[in-house]
């Protein structure tokens, strides 16, 4: 009996690890409102979001013609076909997010009067409306720029953050699917809705339930510091961390910070660039953002530097928070990566890439995403030398990086363009890319990827 069980277990492991090869192929949509892969004839600052299944995909962009329209396109069949453009407002620099089901979709942008406005959809992006009430009179949350938005798995809790021009970092939240928005009850500054009296380039993230919310921003005072605020009651009250490497609420000196958390909100990770193309640095928290520390080890050997120089650093993590991936570019255009497999304590470079590790590609302004397991990671950027949007991937927790099996114009190229953005579903099977094709006019284009498993022609099992 034991012998049969032994062979069964060994066969299962061998089958799972060896019986299938993984192909990732990208193609253009079958149909769009224009000529595929074009979604819009004019577009800037394009963003993308998808639900957990990958069935529903939402792309938003700014049409700079005339009154600066905010346009949305929707796919409900895994990116194969796309709707006509949907006009949801007037403004620039829109952001978009959706819940796990894709039913609830939220967008935020700045209008010509610098009002931060919100649009909501509760029918899979088909119809859009302003909130019922907001702190500044619907649809305005406040006045500022660089607005960001996020939601929990259910879509019930929605959070927005923005920067008052040369002023405060402000936040607002909704606990009823975006219908009514309020300012926090209390903040670290003592003046709601100000999370900080001065800040730039704010970012916000939340856990699966929406209970834990984390905000990060750059304080430009002096040499500039990266600062954090935490809410553990669905955005009602915000506090500074108890301890940080540079003295609360500062994580370190730098700019252009990013933040991410795992599904429970227990593990929180931040990455940033030291000002003037200095080091790429990282900080970690394993207690819901209350205490932050530097990693134990990094590829450079200099804590907390992931790299001695870099720009536009990005970070993402899996549901458990165990696997974390950071990405950045180094002038004149190499894209580099670092990975942690122990909750951010120790960081290493990839084992192999198509170039010289830790370089995973050639480009600028890279973006990165991963599935809920952390096994499948996808990165996209713009190659300045060729002008093309490119993608690479890792199918083994970031250790090895390679190009897709196929793309519409030859791997790893997706098309001519800039401002690439990327999203994947919970299993990493469906991957979506959007970019802006340069020229007059600037065209919004998209491509989608599909991960498939193919049986190998032979499989041997060791019965010893």
One Martini backbone bead per residue (centre of mass of N, CA, C, O) as a GRO file, in nm:
protein
  464
    1UNK     BB    1   0.060   0.062  -0.022
    2UNK     BB    2   0.300   0.252   0.010
    3UNK     BB    3   0.410   0.211  -0.277
    4UNK     BB    4   0.166   0.328  -0.424
    5UNK     BB    5   0.172   0.605  -0.287
    6UNK     BB    6   0.456   0.683  -0.372
    7UNK     BB    7   0.404   0.675  -0.680
    8UNK     BB    8   0.172   0.881  -0.677
    9UNK     BB    9   0.328   1.123  -0.567
   10UNK     BB   10   0.558   1.125  -0.774
   11UNK     BB   11   0.376   1.155  -1.019
   12UNK     BB   12   0.243   1.423  -0.941
   13UNK     BB   13   0.501   1.593  -0.927
   14UNK     BB   14   0.605   1.531  -1.211
   15UNK     BB   15   0.355   1.625  -1.363
   16UNK     BB   16   0.340   1.920  -1.263
   17UNK     BB   17   0.653   1.996  -1.342
   18UNK     BB   18   0.673   1.826  -1.648
   19UNK     BB   19   0.403   1.792  -1.836
   20UNK     BB   20   0.421   2.113  -1.868
   21UNK     BB   21   0.410   2.379  -2.077
   22UNK     BB   22   0.449   2.739  -2.109
   23UNK     BB   23   0.240   2.964  -2.282
   24UNK     BB   24   0.270   3.313  -2.402
   25UNK     BB   25   0.019   3.493  -2.578
   26UNK     BB   26  -0.016   3.768  -2.803
   27UNK     BB   27  -0.293   3.987  -2.900
   28UNK     BB   28  -0.527   4.136  -3.073
   29UNK     BB   29  -0.815   4.241  -3.100
   30UNK     BB   30  -1.092   4.167  -3.286
   31UNK     BB   31  -1.253   4.427  -3.163
   32UNK     BB   32  -1.324   4.775  -3.217
   33UNK     BB   33  -1.433   5.099  -3.270
   34UNK     BB   34  -1.202   5.068  -3.452
   35UNK     BB   35  -0.886   4.970  -3.540
   36UNK     BB   36  -0.720   4.716  -3.465
   37UNK     BB   37  -0.585   4.827  -3.150
   38UNK     BB   38  -0.787   5.069  -3.143
   39UNK     BB   39  -0.966   5.283  -2.904
   40UNK     BB   40  -0.829   5.575  -2.968
   41UNK     BB   41  -0.731   5.872  -3.135
   42UNK     BB   42  -0.712   6.006  -2.844
   43UNK     BB   43  -0.437   5.992  -2.593
   44UNK     BB   44  -0.372   5.991  -2.231
   45UNK     BB   45  -0.298   5.847  -1.945
   46UNK     BB   46  -0.321   5.541  -1.936
   47UNK     BB   47  -0.544   5.289  -1.792
   48UNK     BB   48  -0.581   4.970  -1.597
   49UNK     BB   49  -0.838   4.709  -1.530
   50UNK     BB   50  -0.928   4.406  -1.341
   51UNK     BB   51  -1.062   4.129  -1.251
   52UNK     BB   52  -1.017   3.817  -1.111
   53UNK     BB   53  -1.093   3.661  -1.388
   54UNK     BB   54  -1.056   3.868  -1.659
   55UNK     BB   55  -1.320   3.944  -1.813
   56UNK     BB   56  -1.303   4.233  -1.699
   57UNK     BB   57  -1.209   4.536  -1.878
   58UNK     BB   58  -1.044   4.857  -1.808
   59UNK     BB   59  -1.014   5.168  -1.992
   60UNK     BB   60  -0.839   5.481  -1.942
   61UNK     BB   61  -0.857   5.827  -2.075
   62UNK     BB   62  -0.725   6.120  -2.223
   63UNK     BB   63  -0.889   6.362  -2.419
   64UNK     BB   64  -0.735   6.665  -2.536
   65UNK     BB   65  -0.972   6.753  -2.684
   66UNK     BB   66  -1.096   7.035  -2.603
   67UNK     BB   67  -1.250   6.933  -2.291
   68UNK     BB   68  -1.108   6.698  -2.184
   69UNK     BB   69  -1.175   6.384  -2.201
   70UNK     BB   70  -1.317   6.103  -2.033
   71UNK     BB   71  -1.236   5.772  -2.125
   72UNK     BB   72  -1.403   5.450  -2.186
   73UNK     BB   73  -1.326   5.098  -2.208
   74UNK     BB   74  -1.491   4.771  -2.266
   75UNK     BB   75  -1.443   4.430  -2.153
   76UNK     BB   76  -1.639   4.096  -2.144
   77UNK     BB   77  -1.404   3.889  -2.311
   78UNK     BB   78  -1.094   3.899  -2.238
   79UNK     BB   79  -1.013   4.131  -2.471
   80UNK     BB   80  -1.137   4.070  -2.758
   81UNK     BB   81  -1.361   4.287  -2.710
   82UNK     BB   82  -1.479   4.634  -2.763
   83UNK     BB   83  -1.610   4.913  -2.684
   84UNK     BB   84  -1.709   5.199  -2.700
   85UNK     BB   85  -1.673   5.499  -2.615
   86UNK     BB   86  -1.693   5.644  -2.277
   87UNK     BB   87  -1.825   5.928  -2.145
   88UNK     BB   88  -1.751   6.051  -1.793
   89UNK     BB   89  -1.583   6.329  -1.845
   90UNK     BB   90  -1.378   6.616  -1.738
   91UNK     BB   91  -1.018   6.588  -1.795
   92UNK     BB   92  -0.727   6.460  -1.614
   93UNK     BB   93  -0.558   6.203  -1.493
   94UNK     BB   94  -0.680   5.917  -1.482
   95UNK     BB   95  -0.827   5.666  -1.268
   96UNK     BB   96  -0.863   5.299  -1.208
   97UNK     BB   97  -1.105   5.067  -1.052
   98UNK     BB   98  -1.185   4.732  -0.917
   99UNK     BB   99  -1.342   4.466  -0.829
  100UNK     BB  100  -1.356   4.125  -0.830
  101UNK     BB  101  -1.619   4.120  -1.030
  102UNK     BB  102  -1.649   4.411  -1.202
  103UNK     BB  103  -1.906   4.578  -1.126
  104UNK     BB  104  -1.726   4.783  -0.974
  105UNK     BB  105  -1.642   5.118  -1.085
  106UNK     BB  106  -1.360   5.352  -1.050
  107UNK     BB  107  -1.305   5.711  -1.091
  108UNK     BB  108  -1.035   5.959  -1.120
  109UNK     BB  109  -0.996   6.329  -1.147
  110UNK     BB  110  -0.901   6.634  -1.311
  111UNK     BB  111  -1.017   6.934  -1.370
  112UNK     BB  112  -0.996   7.263  -1.488
  113UNK     BB  113  -1.043   7.351  -1.162
  114UNK     BB  114  -0.901   7.125  -0.976
  115UNK     BB  115  -1.105   6.908  -0.939
  116UNK     BB  116  -1.184   6.621  -0.763
  117UNK     BB  117  -1.322   6.350  -0.940
  118UNK     BB  118  -1.604   6.115  -0.954
  119UNK     BB  119  -1.674   5.788  -1.093
  120UNK     BB  120  -1.953   5.552  -1.125
  121UNK     BB  121  -2.001   5.187  -1.149
  122UNK     BB  122  -2.268   4.908  -1.125
  123UNK     BB  123  -2.244   4.773  -1.454
  124UNK     BB  124  -1.963   4.708  -1.586
  125UNK     BB  125  -1.913   5.013  -1.726
  126UNK     BB  126  -2.169   5.124  -1.884
  127UNK     BB  127  -2.262   5.311  -1.643
  128UNK     BB  128  -2.237   5.657  -1.531
  129UNK     BB  129  -2.183   5.838  -1.213
  130UNK     BB  130  -2.217   6.038  -0.966
  131UNK     BB  131  -2.220   6.104  -0.666
  132UNK     BB  132  -2.434   6.197  -0.413
  133UNK     BB  133  -2.186   6.262  -0.210
  134UNK     BB  134  -1.948   6.520  -0.098
  135UNK     BB  135  -1.730   6.733   0.059
  136UNK     BB  136  -1.741   6.948  -0.219
  137UNK     BB  137  -1.947   6.862  -0.405
  138UNK     BB  138  -2.083   6.712  -0.643
  139UNK     BB  139  -1.799   6.532  -0.767
  140UNK     BB  140  -1.623   6.664  -0.537
  141UNK     BB  141  -1.357   6.611  -0.303
  142UNK     BB  142  -1.158   6.842  -0.413
  143UNK     BB  143  -0.842   7.012  -0.437
  144UNK     BB  144  -0.609   6.917  -0.711
  145UNK     BB  145  -0.377   6.639  -0.767
  146UNK     BB  146  -0.284   6.324  -0.826
  147UNK     BB  147  -0.504   6.112  -0.827
  148UNK     BB  148  -0.615   5.828  -0.632
  149UNK     BB  149  -0.746   5.477  -0.646
  150UNK     BB  150  -0.930   5.238  -0.432
  151UNK     BB  151  -1.034   4.891  -0.353
  152UNK     BB  152  -1.197   4.634  -0.251
  153UNK     BB  153  -1.325   4.328  -0.324
  154UNK     BB  154  -1.637   4.435  -0.309
  155UNK     BB  155  -1.656   4.773  -0.345
  156UNK     BB  156  -1.751   4.925  -0.084
  157UNK     BB  157  -1.460   5.030  -0.044
  158UNK     BB  158  -1.335   5.368  -0.101
  159UNK     BB  159  -1.022   5.532  -0.207
  160UNK     BB  160  -0.880   5.866  -0.188
  161UNK     BB  161  -0.600   6.059  -0.325
  162UNK     BB  162  -0.428   6.385  -0.288
  163UNK     BB  163  -0.285   6.701  -0.408
  164UNK     BB  164  -0.230   6.995  -0.314
  165UNK     BB  165  -0.112   7.260  -0.451
  166UNK     BB  166   0.150   7.309  -0.269
  167UNK     BB  167   0.039   7.095  -0.037
  168UNK     BB  168  -0.168   6.883   0.078
  169UNK     BB  169  -0.264   6.567   0.195
  170UNK     BB  170  -0.558   6.402   0.075
  171UNK     BB  171  -0.872   6.238   0.190
  172UNK     BB  172  -1.123   5.990   0.089
  173UNK     BB  173  -1.440   5.807   0.155
  174UNK     BB  174  -1.626   5.498   0.092
  175UNK     BB  175  -1.906   5.268   0.233
  176UNK     BB  176  -2.122   5.265  -0.050
  177UNK     BB  177  -2.012   5.227  -0.347
  178UNK     BB  178  -1.955   5.557  -0.400
  179UNK     BB  179  -2.201   5.744  -0.320
  180UNK     BB  180  -2.059   5.831  -0.042
  181UNK     BB  181  -1.849   6.099   0.080
  182UNK     BB  182  -1.575   6.137   0.318
  183UNK     BB  183  -1.395   6.249   0.568
  184UNK     BB  184  -1.195   6.208   0.797
  185UNK     BB  185  -1.192   6.228   1.142
  186UNK     BB  186  -0.873   6.163   1.157
  187UNK     BB  187  -0.531   6.296   1.169
  188UNK     BB  188  -0.198   6.370   1.207
  189UNK     BB  189  -0.254   6.694   1.183
  190UNK     BB  190  -0.565   6.762   1.291
  191UNK     BB  191  -0.656   6.822   0.977
  192UNK     BB  192  -0.923   6.766   0.811
  193UNK     BB  193  -0.801   6.578   0.527
  194UNK     BB  194  -0.502   6.587   0.641
  195UNK     BB  195  -0.220   6.384   0.631
  196UNK     BB  196  -0.057   6.638   0.521
  197UNK     BB  197   0.078   6.959   0.472
  198UNK     BB  198   0.296   6.813   0.273
  199UNK     BB  199   0.279   6.689  -0.077
  200UNK     BB  200   0.362   6.424  -0.318
  201UNK     BB  201   0.281   6.159  -0.497
  202UNK     BB  202   0.041   5.992  -0.409
  203UNK     BB  203  -0.051   5.681  -0.243
  204UNK     BB  204  -0.283   5.387  -0.244
  205UNK     BB  205  -0.389   5.112  -0.020
  206UNK     BB  206  -0.552   4.784   0.025
  207UNK     BB  207  -0.716   4.536   0.142
  208UNK     BB  208  -0.962   4.304   0.090
  209UNK     BB  209  -1.165   4.452   0.312
  210UNK     BB  210  -1.071   4.773   0.382
  211UNK     BB  211  -0.953   4.820   0.671
  212UNK     BB  212  -0.667   4.854   0.550
  213UNK     BB  213  -0.482   5.165   0.508
  214UNK     BB  214  -0.236   5.307   0.273
  215UNK     BB  215  -0.011   5.589   0.274
  216UNK     BB  216   0.195   5.772   0.030
  217UNK     BB  217   0.469   6.022   0.018
  218UNK     BB  218   0.623   6.330  -0.077
  219UNK     BB  219   0.844   6.536   0.097
  220UNK     BB  220   0.997   6.838  -0.030
  221UNK     BB  221   1.146   6.905   0.210
  222UNK     BB  222   1.436   6.968   0.128
  223UNK     BB  223   1.550   6.652   0.043
  224UNK     BB  224   1.332   6.463   0.111
  225UNK     BB  225   1.053   6.247   0.206
  226UNK     BB  226   0.914   5.940   0.305
  227UNK     BB  227   0.566   5.898   0.380
  228UNK     BB  228   0.329   5.765   0.634
  229UNK     BB  229  -0.011   5.629   0.658
  230UNK     BB  230  -0.268   5.488   0.885
  231UNK     BB  231  -0.554   5.259   0.857
  232UNK     BB  232  -0.784   5.040   1.079
  233UNK     BB  233  -1.101   5.180   0.997
  234UNK     BB  234  -1.187   5.241   0.695
  235UNK     BB  235  -1.067   5.560   0.697
  236UNK     BB  236  -1.144   5.729   0.954
  237UNK     BB  237  -0.853   5.684   1.089
  238UNK     BB  238  -0.530   5.847   1.120
  239UNK     BB  239  -0.179   5.746   1.140
  240UNK     BB  240   0.126   5.715   1.246
  241UNK     BB  241   0.378   5.542   1.286
  242UNK     BB  242   0.569   5.424   1.546
  243UNK     BB  243   0.802   5.317   1.338
  244UNK     BB  244   1.105   5.418   1.159
  245UNK     BB  245   1.409   5.452   1.003
  246UNK     BB  246   1.371   5.800   0.994
  247UNK     BB  247   1.136   5.878   1.151
  248UNK     BB  248   0.839   5.947   1.220
  249UNK     BB  249   0.693   5.909   0.898
  250UNK     BB  250   0.979   5.824   0.789
  251UNK     BB  251   1.158   5.606   0.568
  252UNK     BB  252   1.308   5.827   0.382
  253UNK     BB  253   1.495   5.947   0.123
  254UNK     BB  254   1.290   6.091  -0.151
  255UNK     BB  255   1.099   5.964  -0.440
  256UNK     BB  256   0.856   5.810  -0.599
  257UNK     BB  257   0.650   5.637  -0.441
  258UNK     BB  258   0.552   5.300  -0.337
  259UNK     BB  259   0.264   5.078  -0.254
  260UNK     BB  260   0.198   4.760  -0.076
  261UNK     BB  261  -0.026   4.474  -0.012
  262UNK     BB  262  -0.176   4.226   0.124
  263UNK     BB  263  -0.476   4.068   0.182
  264UNK     BB  264  -0.464   4.141   0.508
  265UNK     BB  265  -0.240   4.390   0.570
  266UNK     BB  266   0.020   4.303   0.728
  267UNK     BB  267   0.190   4.343   0.467
  268UNK     BB  268   0.422   4.612   0.389
  269UNK     BB  269   0.541   4.794   0.091
  270UNK     BB  270   0.825   5.006  -0.003
  271UNK     BB  271   0.927   5.228  -0.274
  272UNK     BB  272   1.221   5.423  -0.394
  273UNK     BB  273   1.389   5.727  -0.489
  274UNK     BB  274   1.661   5.882  -0.472
  275UNK     BB  275   1.745   6.173  -0.533
  276UNK     BB  276   1.896   6.210  -0.828
  277UNK     BB  277   1.947   5.911  -0.920
  278UNK     BB  278   1.960   5.722  -0.695
  279UNK     BB  279   1.871   5.501  -0.495
  280UNK     BB  280   1.703   5.199  -0.439
  281UNK     BB  281   1.444   5.169  -0.194
  282UNK     BB  282   1.338   4.977   0.107
  283UNK     BB  283   1.038   4.892   0.303
  284UNK     BB  284   0.904   4.719   0.601
  285UNK     BB  285   0.590   4.555   0.715
  286UNK     BB  286   0.443   4.309   0.975
  287UNK     BB  287   0.211   4.523   1.141
  288UNK     BB  288   0.012   4.709   0.978
  289UNK     BB  289   0.222   4.973   0.961
  290UNK     BB  290   0.350   5.047   1.249
  291UNK     BB  291   0.627   4.900   1.169
  292UNK     BB  292   0.949   4.984   1.031
  293UNK     BB  293   1.200   4.839   0.806
  294UNK     BB  294   1.479   4.713   0.701
  295UNK     BB  295   1.643   4.506   0.541
  296UNK     BB  296   1.888   4.259   0.572
  297UNK     BB  297   1.915   4.216   0.249
  298UNK     BB  298   2.093   4.297  -0.061
  299UNK     BB  299   2.244   4.312  -0.370
  300UNK     BB  300   2.450   4.549  -0.273
  301UNK     BB  301   2.495   4.542   0.061
  302UNK     BB  302   2.323   4.811   0.098
  303UNK     BB  303   2.137   4.939   0.339
  304UNK     BB  304   1.830   4.969   0.145
  305UNK     BB  305   1.967   4.884  -0.134
  306UNK     BB  306   1.879   4.756  -0.448
  307UNK     BB  307   2.022   5.011  -0.577
  308UNK     BB  308   2.244   5.269  -0.668
  309UNK     BB  309   2.043   5.315  -0.917
  310UNK     BB  310   1.724   5.488  -1.007
  311UNK     BB  311   1.389   5.474  -1.161
  312UNK     BB  312   1.064   5.420  -1.129
  313UNK     BB  313   0.969   5.251  -0.896
  314UNK     BB  314   0.828   4.923  -0.833
  315UNK     BB  315   0.556   4.730  -0.659
  316UNK     BB  316   0.479   4.382  -0.560
  317UNK     BB  317   0.236   4.130  -0.436
  318UNK     BB  318   0.104   3.876  -0.290
  319UNK     BB  319  -0.134   3.750  -0.081
  320UNK     BB  320   0.077   3.670   0.154
  321UNK     BB  321   0.366   3.848   0.122
  322UNK     BB  322   0.622   3.675   0.048
  323UNK     BB  323   0.617   3.788  -0.246
  324UNK     BB  324   0.848   4.028  -0.392
  325UNK     BB  325   0.849   4.297  -0.646
  326UNK     BB  326   1.102   4.488  -0.812
  327UNK     BB  327   1.119   4.788  -1.024
  328UNK     BB  328   1.352   4.950  -1.263
  329UNK     BB  329   1.536   5.225  -1.400
  330UNK     BB  330   1.842   5.287  -1.597
  331UNK     BB  331   2.027   5.500  -1.723
  332UNK     BB  332   1.927   5.487  -2.057
  333UNK     BB  333   1.730   5.186  -2.015
  334UNK     BB  334   1.741   4.981  -1.793
  335UNK     BB  335   1.577   4.692  -1.658
  336UNK     BB  336   1.525   4.609  -1.316
  337UNK     BB  337   1.542   4.342  -1.060
  338UNK     BB  338   1.384   4.230  -0.747
  339UNK     BB  339   1.369   3.970  -0.487
  340UNK     BB  340   1.135   3.825  -0.242
  341UNK     BB  341   1.080   3.514  -0.019
  342UNK     BB  342   1.061   3.668   0.300
  343UNK     BB  343   0.893   3.933   0.352
  344UNK     BB  344   1.147   4.146   0.275
  345UNK     BB  345   1.426   4.075   0.414
  346UNK     BB  346   1.537   3.938   0.143
  347UNK     BB  347   1.738   4.025  -0.147
  348UNK     BB  348   1.745   3.945  -0.503
  349UNK     BB  349   1.846   3.847  -0.796
  350UNK     BB  350   1.803   3.710  -1.068
  351UNK     BB  351   1.921   3.425  -1.225
  352UNK     BB  352   1.772   3.487  -1.513
  353UNK     BB  353   1.804   3.634  -1.842
  354UNK     BB  354   1.820   3.767  -2.165
  355UNK     BB  355   2.036   3.908  -2.017
  356UNK     BB  356   2.198   4.073  -1.755
  357UNK     BB  357   2.192   4.018  -1.451
  358UNK     BB  358   1.920   4.224  -1.349
  359UNK     BB  359   1.846   4.247  -1.649
  360UNK     BB  360   1.518   4.237  -1.828
  361UNK     BB  361   1.562   4.512  -2.001
  362UNK     BB  362   1.480   4.781  -2.242
  363UNK     BB  363   1.386   5.083  -2.065
  364UNK     BB  364   1.105   5.276  -1.945
  365UNK     BB  365   0.873   5.298  -1.721
  366UNK     BB  366   0.797   5.053  -1.549
  367UNK     BB  367   0.576   4.766  -1.508
  368UNK     BB  368   0.398   4.563  -1.250
  369UNK     BB  369   0.271   4.217  -1.205
  370UNK     BB  370   0.067   3.976  -1.012
  371UNK     BB  371  -0.044   3.710  -0.875
  372UNK     BB  372  -0.165   3.554  -0.587
  373UNK     BB  373   0.099   3.356  -0.569
  374UNK     BB  374   0.369   3.488  -0.731
  375UNK     BB  375   0.460   3.322  -0.987
  376UNK     BB  376   0.337   3.538  -1.183
  377UNK     BB  377   0.520   3.775  -1.388
  378UNK     BB  378   0.472   4.113  -1.521
  379UNK     BB  379   0.641   4.329  -1.768
  380UNK     BB  380   0.642   4.680  -1.874
  381UNK     BB  381   0.758   4.897  -2.155
  382UNK     BB  382   0.967   5.149  -2.305
  383UNK     BB  383   1.161   5.154  -2.594
  384UNK     BB  384   1.359   5.408  -2.697
  385UNK     BB  385   1.514   5.292  -2.945
  386UNK     BB  386   1.231   5.167  -3.088
  387UNK     BB  387   0.939   5.262  -2.957
  388UNK     BB  388   0.851   5.007  -2.796
  389UNK     BB  389   0.633   4.792  -2.654
  390UNK     BB  390   0.718   4.576  -2.380
  391UNK     BB  391   0.751   4.219  -2.270
  392UNK     BB  392   0.793   4.030  -1.968
  393UNK     BB  393   0.856   3.710  -1.784
  394UNK     BB  394   0.761   3.508  -1.494
  395UNK     BB  395   0.714   3.142  -1.386
  396UNK     BB  396   0.923   3.146  -1.097
  397UNK     BB  397   0.926   3.385  -0.884
  398UNK     BB  398   1.160   3.568  -1.050
  399UNK     BB  399   1.418   3.401  -1.135
  400UNK     BB  400   1.307   3.384  -1.438
  401UNK     BB  401   1.341   3.552  -1.757
  402UNK     BB  402   1.116   3.616  -2.040
  403UNK     BB  403   0.968   3.590  -2.334
  404UNK     BB  404   0.721   3.558  -2.515
  405UNK     BB  405   0.609   3.342  -2.745
  406UNK     BB  406   0.400   3.571  -2.859
  407UNK     BB  407   0.337   3.846  -3.088
  408UNK     BB  408   0.215   4.059  -3.327
  409UNK     BB  409   0.547   4.177  -3.388
  410UNK     BB  410   0.736   4.036  -3.204
  411UNK     BB  411   0.916   3.925  -2.965
  412UNK     BB  412   0.842   4.169  -2.710
  413UNK     BB  413   0.648   4.316  -2.909
  414UNK     BB  414   0.340   4.523  -2.938
  415UNK     BB  415   0.421   4.836  -3.002
  416UNK     BB  416   0.398   5.160  -3.062
  417UNK     BB  417   0.504   5.338  -2.757
  418UNK     BB  418   0.371   5.463  -2.446
  419UNK     BB  419   0.263   5.424  -2.133
  420UNK     BB  420   0.266   5.149  -2.004
  421UNK     BB  421   0.014   4.911  -1.899
  422UNK     BB  422  -0.067   4.656  -1.638
  423UNK     BB  423  -0.266   4.343  -1.612
  424UNK     BB  424  -0.404   4.084  -1.394
  425UNK     BB  425  -0.528   3.815  -1.280
  426UNK     BB  426  -0.536   3.596  -1.015
  427UNK     BB  427  -0.381   3.357  -1.198
  428UNK     BB  428  -0.223   3.482  -1.464
  429UNK     BB  429  -0.368   3.412  -1.746
  430UNK     BB  430  -0.453   3.713  -1.781
  431UNK     BB  431  -0.321   3.974  -1.999
  432UNK     BB  432  -0.286   4.339  -1.991
  433UNK     BB  433  -0.229   4.599  -2.240
  434UNK     BB  434  -0.148   4.954  -2.248
  435UNK     BB  435  -0.109   5.230  -2.492
  436UNK     BB  436   0.062   5.506  -2.654
  437UNK     BB  437   0.063   5.619  -2.969
  438UNK     BB  438   0.266   5.805  -3.128
  439UNK     BB  439   0.150   6.124  -3.238
  440UNK     BB  440  -0.076   6.272  -3.489
  441UNK     BB  441  -0.246   6.127  -3.317
  442UNK     BB  442  -0.283   5.980  -3.011
  443UNK     BB  443  -0.304   5.634  -2.963
  444UNK     BB  444  -0.508   5.384  -2.830
  445UNK     BB  445  -0.368   5.069  -2.722
  446UNK     BB  446  -0.410   4.699  -2.733
  447UNK     BB  447  -0.336   4.391  -2.544
  448UNK     BB  448  -0.352   4.027  -2.509
  449UNK     BB  449  -0.301   3.756  -2.282
  450UNK     BB  450  -0.229   3.386  -2.285
  451UNK     BB  451  -0.210   3.115  -2.067
  452UNK     BB  452  -0.068   2.797  -2.151
  453UNK     BB  453  -0.091   2.434  -2.152
  454UNK     BB  454   0.146   2.186  -2.262
  455UNK     BB  455   0.209   1.884  -2.344
  456UNK     BB  456   0.447   1.670  -2.336
  457UNK     BB  457   0.581   1.408  -2.525
  458UNK     BB  458   0.739   1.327  -2.256
  459UNK     BB  459   0.742   1.098  -1.959
  460UNK     BB  460   0.936   1.036  -1.673
  461UNK     BB  461   0.959   0.782  -1.408
  462UNK     BB  462   1.090   0.737  -1.093
  463UNK     BB  463   1.091   0.407  -0.913
  464UNK     BB  464   1.328   0.410  -0.681
   0.00000   0.00000   0.00000
